Amino acid sequence: MKAISILFLFATLNLSAQIYVTNRTNEPIWVSTVTYEKTNEFKGFVSNGWYKIIPGERRNCGGKLYDGENVYFVHAHTQGYARTWGNDHYFAVDKVNAFRIENCDMKYTLNDTNHKSVKFSKNFIHIGIFDPYRVEFNIR
């Protein structure tokens, strides 16, 4: 009976990890993350940003990963996009202001004149009962 109670406890936990980014450059960067969300009201990719991170700072950059999810995306840039970090995965972001964009992978989100598409890097992580509750990402 005790074993069943422990299994039930693990089955009912809603495990999640937060995404932390550390700026290892010598200039401020602005970061956006993309995660997949699945709730009763919404299912799809969501972009969050802009998180300004000064050199040497480590910051929580929005978005959560839940048990069973293993993919997240990160974009970063310096002032005026002089340097950018991101590969070949495009998602919608706001051009200037803080934002949360649902369905950021859909082209119609670019109909908003405040939005544009930028490159993100795809990253993999496993979130589970015995894994850390934070995802660390370093920008160099």
PERAUR-V943872 format. One record per backbone hydrogen bond with DSSP energy under -0.5 kcal/mol. NH is the residue of the N-H (numbers start at 1). CO is the residue of the C=O. Records with the same first field share a line. If there is no record, write none. Layout:
BEGIN
NH->CO, CO
END
This chain:
BEGIN
5->1
6->2
7->3
8->4
9->5
10->6
11->7
12->8
13->9, 10
15->13
17->65
18->133
19->62, 63
20->18, 135
21->59
22->137
23->57
24->22, 139
29->53
30->77
31->51
32->75
33->48
34->73
35->46
37->35, 44
39->42
44->37
46->35
47->101
48->33
49->99
51->31
52->50
53->29
56->23
57->54
59->21
61->19
65->17
67->15
68->127
69->66
72->123
73->34
74->121
75->32
76->85
77->30
78->83
81->78
82->79
85->76
87->120
89->120
90->88
91->118
92->104
93->116
95->114
99->49
101->47
102->100
103->45
104->45, 101
106->103
109->106
110->107
111->108
112->109
115->112
116->93
118->91
120->89
121->74
123->72
125->70
127->69, 125
128->126
131->128
135->18
136->134
137->20
139->22
140->138
END
